[in-house]
Amino acid sequence: MKMKLQQARTFWGNAKIKLPLVDLLAVQKRSWQNFLKEGIWESIQEINPVEDFTGKNWELQFLSFSFDQVSRTPAEAKKKGLNYDAPLKAKVKLINKQNGKEVIQEVFLGDVPQMTSEGTFIIIGVERCVVNQIIRSLGVFFTGEVDPATGKTFYNAEIRPVHGTWLEFLVSRNGVVSARVDRRRKFAATTILRAMGLSTDEEIIEAFSWNSSKENNPQNEEFSFLQKTLDHDSAKTTEEAIIEIYRKMRPGEPAILANAQSFFNDLFFNPRRYNLGKVGRYKVNKRLKIEVPNIEKNYVLTTKDVVETIKYLISLQTGKGETDDIDHLANRRIRCVGEQVAQSAFRIGLLRLERMIKERMSLISADEKVLPTTLILSLIHI
């Protein structure tokens, strides 16, 4: 008899697969290290340089920053009821604009808590942690609401920055696209475009050319929304548009063109007051399918952002495109410890420091001998 060959059996239940260890604290540690290496300098750059109110006498420049050694271990901080932190120092240069003299000095900015190996902080001897937040993502979002009177769906768009004013666009029952800043009074969306530099109706219509196969004519449904908005727009030039926005945002104040221009620039073009951030710029580019370079100078609002947002909003109203679900996790993001500290405590402390420096500069004559330490007082508390 021929003996049957025995086949080798594989026992899957006994297999021991060695999986790599997962560091559950890596997200916290990475975020905090990014804050220490990049976040601190990015926040300092928002106020750098600091000039006096006149801009003619003093200027303070931040050149670099560094940390001193931690004076105690986490165990000692717990035992003695102290903070586990490290001194933050900055190298600054004070310039006297009247005589051109410069003084370079290292100054103390404040004590910054240090993260332990367990991803925690020790404050007054108590070990604490910062919980990550799930927040609304930055960028541009489109939603729709059903009008109870007509039963028709009207759409709106929101542009959300890291910090700054929220800009909304809405479609009304009569087909006019309106804009609203910080949920205040509405005005025609083309008023924003005129204030941004598209002064005439022809320039606006040219910017809204959907494609070469469609002509801008009243029979085009998309163009009809734009034409109705242009007819509704009371402003016809850039100056009139800026004055119109200023009157709506600051009712009761005298509408002077210089003040209105400065106010409008601060709303959307001043990086210190309006900032989409790297994530916001990426999300805007992706949603609107545009290619604006994701660099720091483009973190403010651009004319192309507004044009493409209004264009997509009109397309939604004509049955094209898709809306966003604000509760979907794709439209949410994790805000880790480094970002929370950078945008709350640290940024607030720097803004207070800047205001205090300017006030002290205004009290010092340009003929006096001044050191940077006389202008800077630690106001950063995290």
C-alpha positions as CSV (number, residue, x, y, z in Angstrom):
1,M,0.0,0.0,0.0
2,K,1.1,3.4,-0.8
3,M,1.3,5.6,2.3
4,K,-0.5,8.9,2.0
5,L,1.7,11.9,2.3
6,Q,0.9,13.9,5.4
7,Q,0.3,17.6,4.6
8,A,1.8,20.2,7.0
9,R,-0.9,21.9,8.9
10,T,-1.0,25.6,9.7
11,F,-2.4,26.6,13.1
12,W,-3.5,30.2,12.7
13,G,-4.7,30.3,16.3
14,N,-1.2,29.7,17.6
15,A,0.4,32.4,15.5
16,K,2.1,35.1,17.5
17,I,2.2,38.3,15.5
18,K,4.3,41.0,17.1
19,L,2.6,44.3,16.6
20,P,4.6,47.5,17.1
21,L,3.9,49.4,20.3
22,V,1.6,52.3,19.9
23,D,2.6,55.5,21.7
24,L,-0.7,57.0,22.7
25,L,1.0,60.2,24.0
26,A,2.8,60.9,20.7
27,V,0.1,63.3,19.6
28,Q,0.4,65.4,22.7
29,K,4.2,65.4,22.7
30,R,4.5,66.2,19.0
31,S,2.1,69.1,19.4
32,W,4.0,70.5,22.3
33,Q,7.4,70.2,20.7
34,N,6.0,71.9,17.6
35,F,4.8,74.8,19.8
36,L,8.2,75.1,21.5
37,K,10.2,75.0,18.2
38,E,7.9,76.9,15.8
39,G,4.7,78.1,17.5
40,I,6.5,80.5,19.9
41,W,8.4,82.2,17.1
42,E,5.3,82.4,14.9
43,S,3.4,84.1,17.7
44,I,6.3,86.5,18.3
45,Q,6.4,87.4,14.6
46,E,2.8,88.7,14.9
47,I,4.0,91.6,17.0
48,N,7.5,91.9,15.6
49,P,8.7,94.7,15.3
50,V,7.1,96.9,18.0
51,E,7.1,100.6,17.3
52,D,5.9,103.6,19.3
53,F,2.5,105.1,18.5
54,T,4.0,107.7,16.2
55,G,6.4,105.4,14.5
56,K,9.2,108.0,14.6
57,N,11.2,107.5,17.8
58,W,11.6,103.8,18.9
59,E,11.5,100.4,17.4
60,L,12.0,97.1,19.2
61,Q,12.9,94.0,17.2
62,F,12.8,90.4,18.4
63,L,15.8,88.5,17.0
64,S,15.6,85.1,18.5
65,F,14.4,83.2,21.6
66,S,15.8,80.5,23.9
67,F,15.0,78.5,27.0
68,D,17.2,78.2,30.1
69,Q,17.6,74.9,31.8
70,V,14.8,73.6,34.0
71,S,15.8,74.2,37.6
72,R,14.0,71.2,39.1
73,T,12.8,67.7,38.2
74,P,9.1,66.7,38.0
75,A,9.5,64.8,41.2
76,E,10.9,67.8,43.0
77,A,8.1,70.1,41.6
78,K,5.5,67.7,43.0
79,K,7.1,67.3,46.4
80,K,7.7,71.1,46.9
81,G,4.4,72.2,45.3
82,L,6.1,74.2,42.6
83,N,5.8,74.5,38.8
84,Y,7.8,72.4,36.4
85,D,8.8,75.1,33.9
86,A,11.6,76.8,32.1
87,P,12.5,80.5,31.7
88,L,11.8,81.9,28.2
89,K,14.2,84.6,27.1
90,A,14.4,86.6,23.9
91,K,17.3,88.5,22.2
92,V,15.9,91.9,21.2
93,K,17.3,95.0,19.5
94,L,16.1,98.5,20.5
95,I,16.6,101.1,17.7
96,N,16.5,104.8,18.4
97,K,15.1,106.2,15.1
98,Q,16.2,109.8,15.9
99,N,19.9,109.1,16.2
100,G,20.2,105.6,14.8
101,K,21.7,104.0,17.9
102,E,21.0,100.3,18.5
103,V,21.1,98.3,21.8
104,I,21.0,94.5,21.7
105,Q,20.1,92.7,25.0
106,E,18.6,89.5,26.2
107,V,15.4,89.9,28.2
108,F,13.2,87.6,30.2
109,L,9.7,87.0,28.8
110,G,8.2,84.5,31.2
111,D,8.1,81.0,32.6
112,V,6.8,78.3,30.2
113,P,5.6,75.0,31.6
114,Q,7.4,71.9,30.4
115,M,5.8,68.7,29.5
116,T,6.8,65.6,31.4
117,S,7.5,62.2,29.8
118,E,3.9,61.2,30.6
119,G,2.5,64.1,28.5
120,T,1.4,66.1,31.6
121,F,2.3,69.4,33.2
122,I,3.0,70.1,36.9
123,I,1.4,73.3,38.2
124,I,1.8,74.2,41.9
125,G,2.8,70.6,42.6
126,V,-0.3,69.1,40.9
127,E,0.0,67.0,37.8
128,R,-2.4,68.2,35.1
129,C,-3.1,67.5,31.4
130,V,-4.6,69.4,28.5
131,V,-7.4,67.6,26.8
132,N,-7.6,67.8,23.0
133,Q,-10.6,69.5,21.5
134,I,-12.7,68.6,18.5
135,I,-13.6,71.9,16.8
136,R,-15.0,73.1,13.5
137,S,-12.5,73.0,10.8
138,L,-11.3,76.2,9.1
139,G,-12.0,77.1,5.5
140,V,-15.1,77.7,3.4
141,F,-18.4,75.8,4.0
142,F,-21.7,75.8,2.1
143,T,-25.1,75.0,3.7
144,G,-28.7,75.3,2.7
145,E,-32.0,76.0,4.5
146,V,-35.5,75.6,3.3
147,D,-37.6,78.8,3.3
148,P,-40.9,78.0,5.1
149,A,-42.7,80.6,3.0
150,T,-41.8,79.4,-0.5
151,G,-40.6,75.9,0.3
152,K,-37.5,76.6,-1.8
153,T,-33.9,75.9,-0.6
154,F,-31.7,78.9,-0.3
155,Y,-27.9,78.4,0.2
156,N,-25.3,80.3,2.1
157,A,-21.5,80.2,2.4
158,E,-19.2,80.9,5.3
159,I,-15.4,81.6,5.3
160,R,-14.0,80.8,8.8
161,P,-10.5,82.0,9.7
162,V,-8.3,81.1,12.6
163,H,-8.9,84.5,14.1
164,G,-10.7,87.4,12.5
165,T,-14.1,88.3,11.1
166,W,-16.5,85.7,9.7
167,L,-17.6,86.5,6.1
168,E,-21.0,85.1,5.0
169,F,-22.7,85.1,1.6
170,L,-26.5,84.5,1.3
171,V,-29.0,84.1,-1.5
172,S,-32.3,85.9,-1.0
173,R,-35.7,85.2,-2.4
174,N,-35.3,87.8,-5.1
175,G,-32.1,86.2,-6.4
176,V,-29.7,88.8,-4.9
177,V,-26.4,87.5,-3.4
178,S,-25.8,89.4,-0.1
179,A,-22.7,89.5,2.1
180,R,-22.6,89.8,5.9
181,V,-19.6,90.5,8.1
182,D,-19.7,89.1,11.7
183,R,-23.5,88.5,11.4
184,R,-24.2,92.2,11.1
185,R,-26.1,94.2,8.5
186,K,-26.2,92.8,4.9
187,F,-25.1,94.4,1.7
188,A,-24.6,93.3,-1.9
189,A,-21.9,90.7,-2.4
190,T,-20.5,92.7,-5.3
191,T,-19.8,95.6,-2.8
192,I,-17.1,93.4,-1.3
193,L,-15.6,92.7,-4.7
194,R,-15.6,96.4,-5.6
195,A,-13.8,97.2,-2.3
196,M,-11.2,94.5,-3.2
197,G,-10.4,96.2,-6.4
198,L,-12.9,95.0,-9.0
199,S,-14.3,98.5,-9.4
200,T,-16.6,98.4,-12.5
201,D,-19.4,96.0,-13.5
202,E,-17.3,94.9,-16.5
203,E,-14.4,93.8,-14.3
204,I,-16.8,91.8,-12.0
205,I,-18.6,90.1,-14.9
206,E,-15.2,89.2,-16.5
207,A,-14.1,87.6,-13.2
208,F,-17.3,85.5,-13.1
209,S,-16.9,84.0,-16.6
210,W,-17.9,80.4,-15.8
211,N,-16.3,79.0,-19.0
212,S,-15.8,80.0,-22.6
213,S,-18.7,78.0,-23.8
214,K,-21.2,80.1,-21.9
215,E,-21.8,83.7,-22.6
216,N,-22.7,86.2,-19.9
217,N,-26.3,87.0,-21.0
218,P,-29.7,87.3,-19.2
219,Q,-30.7,83.9,-20.5
220,N,-27.9,82.3,-18.5
221,E,-29.4,81.3,-15.1
222,E,-26.1,81.7,-13.3
223,F,-25.5,85.1,-14.8
224,S,-29.0,86.3,-13.8
225,F,-28.0,86.0,-10.1
226,L,-24.9,88.1,-10.7
227,Q,-26.9,90.7,-12.8
228,K,-29.5,91.1,-10.1
229,T,-26.8,91.6,-7.5
230,L,-25.1,94.2,-9.6
231,D,-28.4,96.0,-10.0
232,H,-29.0,95.9,-6.3
233,D,-25.6,97.2,-5.5
234,S,-25.7,100.9,-4.7
235,A,-21.9,101.4,-4.9
236,K,-20.4,101.8,-8.4
237,T,-16.7,102.4,-7.5
238,T,-14.1,101.1,-5.1
239,E,-14.3,104.2,-2.9
240,E,-18.1,104.1,-2.7
241,A,-18.0,100.4,-1.8
242,I,-15.5,101.0,1.0
243,I,-17.6,103.8,2.4
244,E,-20.8,101.6,2.1
245,I,-19.2,98.8,4.1
246,Y,-17.9,101.3,6.7
247,R,-21.4,102.8,7.2
248,K,-22.9,99.4,7.7
249,M,-20.3,98.2,10.1
250,R,-19.9,101.5,12.0
251,P,-23.2,103.3,11.9
252,G,-23.3,106.7,13.4
253,E,-19.6,107.4,12.8
254,P,-18.5,109.9,10.1
255,A,-17.6,108.1,6.9
256,I,-14.2,109.4,6.0
257,L,-12.5,107.6,3.1
258,A,-9.1,107.2,4.9
259,N,-10.7,105.7,8.0
260,A,-12.9,103.5,6.0
261,Q,-10.0,102.2,3.9
262,S,-7.9,101.4,7.0
263,F,-10.9,99.7,8.6
264,F,-11.6,97.5,5.5
265,N,-7.9,96.5,5.3
266,D,-7.9,95.5,8.9
267,L,-10.9,93.3,8.3
268,F,-9.5,91.0,5.7
269,F,-5.9,92.0,4.7
270,N,-4.1,92.6,8.0
271,P,-2.4,89.3,9.0
272,R,-2.5,90.4,12.7
273,R,-6.3,90.7,12.6
274,Y,-7.3,88.2,9.9
275,N,-5.5,84.8,9.5
276,L,-6.8,81.7,7.7
277,G,-3.7,79.8,8.8
278,K,-2.0,77.0,6.9
279,V,-4.9,74.6,7.5
280,G,-7.5,77.2,6.5
281,R,-5.7,78.1,3.2
282,Y,-5.4,74.4,2.4
283,K,-9.1,73.8,3.0
284,V,-10.1,76.8,0.9
285,N,-8.0,75.7,-2.0
286,K,-9.3,72.2,-1.8
287,R,-13.0,73.1,-1.5
288,L,-13.0,75.8,-4.2
289,K,-10.4,73.9,-6.5
290,I,-8.1,76.9,-6.7
291,E,-4.3,77.0,-6.6
292,V,-3.3,79.8,-4.3
293,P,0.2,79.1,-2.8
294,N,-0.1,78.0,0.8
295,I,2.5,80.5,2.1
296,E,2.2,83.0,5.0
297,K,1.4,86.0,2.8
298,N,-1.7,84.2,1.4
299,Y,-3.2,83.5,4.8
300,V,-5.3,86.6,4.4
301,L,-8.4,86.7,2.1
302,T,-7.9,87.2,-1.6
303,T,-10.2,88.4,-4.4
304,K,-10.0,84.9,-6.0
305,D,-11.3,83.4,-2.7
306,V,-14.4,85.6,-2.7
307,V,-15.1,85.3,-6.5
308,E,-14.9,81.5,-6.4
309,T,-17.0,81.3,-3.2
310,I,-19.8,83.4,-4.7
311,K,-19.5,81.5,-8.0
312,Y,-19.9,78.1,-6.2
313,L,-22.8,79.5,-4.2
314,I,-24.6,80.5,-7.3
315,S,-24.0,77.1,-8.8
316,L,-25.6,75.5,-5.8
317,Q,-28.6,77.7,-6.3
318,T,-28.9,76.5,-9.9
319,G,-28.7,72.8,-8.8
320,K,-25.0,72.1,-9.2
321,G,-22.5,71.2,-6.5
322,E,-22.9,69.8,-3.0
323,T,-23.3,71.3,0.4
324,D,-21.2,70.5,3.5
325,D,-22.4,68.7,6.6
326,I,-20.9,70.7,9.5
327,D,-21.3,67.7,11.9
328,H,-19.3,65.4,9.6
329,L,-15.9,64.5,11.0
330,A,-14.3,65.5,7.7
331,N,-15.3,69.1,8.7
332,R,-13.9,68.8,12.2
333,R,-10.4,68.9,13.4
334,I,-8.4,68.1,16.5
335,R,-7.0,71.1,18.4
336,C,-4.0,69.8,20.4
337,V,-2.2,71.2,23.4
338,G,0.4,73.2,21.4
339,E,-2.2,75.0,19.4
340,Q,-4.5,75.7,22.4
341,V,-1.7,77.3,24.3
342,A,-0.3,79.3,21.3
343,Q,-3.7,80.8,20.4
344,S,-5.0,81.5,23.9
345,A,-2.6,82.1,26.8
346,F,0.6,82.8,24.8
347,R,-0.9,85.0,22.2
348,I,-2.9,87.1,24.7
349,G,0.3,87.5,26.8
350,L,2.2,88.8,23.8
351,L,-0.5,91.3,22.8
352,R,-0.5,92.7,26.4
353,L,3.3,92.9,26.2
354,E,3.1,94.8,22.9
355,R,0.6,97.3,24.3
356,M,2.7,97.8,27.4
357,I,5.9,98.4,25.4
358,K,4.1,101.0,23.2
359,E,2.8,102.8,26.2
360,R,6.3,103.0,27.8
361,M,7.8,104.1,24.5
362,S,5.4,107.0,24.4
363,L,6.6,108.2,27.8
364,I,10.3,108.1,27.0
365,S,12.1,110.9,25.2
366,A,14.3,110.0,22.2
367,D,17.2,111.8,24.0
368,E,17.2,109.4,26.9
369,K,19.4,106.3,27.2
370,V,17.1,103.4,27.3
371,L,17.7,99.6,27.6
372,P,15.2,97.0,26.3
373,T,14.8,95.7,29.9
374,T,13.2,99.0,30.8
375,L,10.5,98.5,28.2
376,I,9.8,94.8,28.6
377,L,8.1,93.4,31.7
378,S,7.1,89.8,31.7
379,L,3.4,89.5,31.1
380,I,3.3,86.0,29.6
381,H,1.6,83.5,32.0
382,I,0.7,80.1,30.6
